Amino acid sequence: MDISNKDFNHLSQLIYSESGINIHEGKIELLKSKIAKRMRSTKIHSCHDYLQYLAENKDEIIEFIDTVTTNHSFFFRENTSVQKMIDALSLENRSRKRTFNIWCAACSTGDEPYSVAIQMLEQGLVFSILATDISHSVLDTAIRGVYSQERVKNVPVPVLHKYFQKGTGKKTGCVRVKKEVMNHIEFKKFNLVSDSIPKERFDVILCRNVMIYFDDPTAENVVNRLYHALKNGGFFIIGQAESLMSLDHKFKSVKNTPSTFQK
């Protein structure tokens, strides 16, 4: 598939304006594969015709952005920072029993908020989780709560048996998250770049492995918007491959805790 420089620039600007994701020239092959996927779905056979279809259909723009932003996740991913955060909340809870409000701000297919919820339950903490993502397809997966056994291979076996149901029949080889975990989580579609930050203030915000797709101005904007959504003393956790070093922000790094900051 050939894409002219003009079409590539048009598509990358569209993606940037809709999601904040920066698709540079080094990702042209990735962009081609995403276009090809949408062409198969829409049964359009030429790139030119698809670009024309995209320009005339707002719904297809949503589907296209959804395809571009979909990524792979799994349970208990980069879990050290989550464990340390939960340990800190547990210490705080000993002196003052309360409900902790958590926001998983780029929750993908739900692996992250379910992983956090399971570990919060194991510590006997009272909590609620808002889990958001720009992609409606990954949110559909998250709401169903059904995953391949490969996705839960990092979950300790006793925890797996306690919080998951084993699939049978057509669902053999899959597991389903139990209702007692699901009941703590609300899933919503949310654009980190453009949607209004919730009025609620959170004890913890996780925004992991999404800012790697942003340029610095966009990442800085997102980080500072999330800063205002945190309570004083609240924790902000990013992905291990991400950094705030090049950004202007007010967060303080938490010592001896990877990828974790505090307001």
Order of alpha helices (4+ residues) and beta strands (2+ residues): alpha-alpha-alpha-alpha-alpha-beta-alpha-beta-alpha-beta-alpha-beta-beta-alpha-beta-beta-alpha-beta-beta-beta
